[in-house]
Amino acid sequence: MDNAFVSKLLTWYETNKRELPWRNERDPYKVWISEIILQQTRVAQGWNYYLRFIERFPDLQSVYEGGEQEVLKYWQGLGYYTRARNIYAGAVYIVEEYNGVFPSTYQEILKIKGVGTYTAAAIASFAFRRPHAVIDGNVLRIFARIHGIYDPIDNSLGKNKISELANSLIPNDIPHLFNQALMDFGAIHCSPQLPKCSDCCFSLSCYANLHYEQSALPVKGHKTKTRNRFFYYLCIENKDYIYLQKRNSSDIWQGLYEFPLWETSAPLSDIYSDLTPYLQNLLDDIPFEIIHASHVYKHVLSHQIITAVFIRLKIPHAVKQTNFLYVHRHNLADYPVSRLMEKFLNEYLELHST
Ligand code: SF4
């Protein structure tokens, strides 16, 4: 690994780089937003969200003034809503601590909520031209393969080794190009399943290629267990009004709105009879009529599979639950909701539009 690696990589990048809306961006705010979107979203999906988000929130001040709920609304459908809450918290932090001027050093950027080493390196190098190598899954894979590094990349041993290597190579004058080239090379050339080894500028020196170890590298240590969850959403209707509540639990979708929820550890064996005592208690003995149970919605998150059913029920008058919001059906779309709720609401609102 030496300058030859950098020059081959940059030559490859020159002819193969992806055109992305944030590619030549030097505004640290916009780099930050694009990197937060890309943390858990693929480029193809994130592209339009980025453009829409930047149109509504062109700068830090607009996020600060827009408020958390508005930011969440614009994040709707992207998932991993902690990212949106962190953007709002980050904007508040920068406005209050730095007078609205984005901090420019890696260490300062790292203090912004939700910004880890990868994102801090991306902002520092793309916006401020500071030589910090981005270490994401693409970069880990490239170095593990080329160098034959068998330390698991999901623990600090493998990560630190590769981080040291990448940081020893990054050119001081063009750190942004080095980082972008590595990311693109990993995303479109040295991909996880189908690396294009026969047409690769590193094929004669790459360990994985010479030893036929492409599918063995990189090594991952442990697998996270998937958790099954069962959600019964209660769509409680009183004439044209429906109840919503804000989700406060910190596991998923914190700050988003949803129908009152009964979560169970196993599927109900009989929805109607199992729900009745729960509803009697929740509704303070107001009479109710269950009018419909939806089909089952399967919603897959990383490490969680949610099985959800939406149960519509009618009540004759309002409930005295202080944590419920009493929302007119026409106003449901004003509230930021999860992708799962959105799927149901699309069907539900269509049903009621006729
Ligand atoms: S030779 Fe294959 S495994 Fe090695 S860097 Fe190139 S594409 Fe990746």
Boltz pocket constraint, residues with backbone or C-beta under 6 A from the ligand:
constraints:
  - pocket:
      binder: B
      contacts: [[A, 142], [A, 145], [A, 146], [A, 189], [A, 190], [A, 191], [A, 195], [A, 196], [A, 197], [A, 198], [A, 200], [A, 201], [A, 202], [A, 203], [A, 206], [A, 207], [A, 208], [A, 209], [A, 214]]
      max_distance: 6.0
